[in-house]
């Protein structure tokens, strides 16, 4: 309950996560059929980069602050464009706020789609409710995200994406994610599940092994490190574990991640990874 994403909004991990999230949502909206987006740890939705928290850390300057649309290869620019449009990184725009995942989904999804945002912290819940506005597609619910996920699957639409993006404050967070993910997948095996995680030690690796050992199929691992992730110091490695990834995601990640790594790297320990952990 003490975590505040405002200190980290727009950092390298957010850029990595949100660029790939936009690609997945863009793909899923190519079909006319309605879909459901579920955000288990939704946050406040919109972050002031001139606010006290952002100014105290300045993490966004080494994240979204390094993304220059004027110096992108054409193939990268094409894939990045939805993200650039939503964040406000096109030519002539001054970056003052950074959108969280609920607002990114809100921008990309259509009239027939629905969004559920789980946010347990009362103050953050109120701010998120204000940020999404009077949008009938969106429900902001004050509930624990793990409890909410199992309550809200399978969705009536039978299509959709779940983003599990906890703060990883607790020592057993990977265990909670693994248990909840397995329970949800048993109820709704056809959904796309996206788990964000920090890379600080071998915990992320053990988590991925546990998911694979549970018999869950079609698991894709995407990672980006801006420095040696196992060295002491601030967070420098991040990843997404994607179950049932969109067909084009692996190919698109192989275009995006090398470029993002080059732009966001801090030293020679930077790198990226795209790997299928199971047969597809």
Secondary structure, DSSP 8 states (H G I E B T S, - for coil): ----GGGTTTSHHHHHHHHHHHHHHHHHTTSSS--EEEESS-TTSEEETTSHHHHHH-GGGGTGGG--GGG--HHHHHHHHHHHHHHT-STT----EEE-HHHHHHHHS-TT-EEEEE--SHHHHHHHHHHH-S-TTEEEE-S-HHHHHHHH-S-TTS-EEEEE-----STTHHHHHHHHHHHHHHH-TTSEEEEEEE-SSTHHHHHHHHHHHTT--SEEEEEEESS-TTSSSS--EEEEEEES--TTHHHHHHHHHHHHHHHH--STT-EEEEEESS--
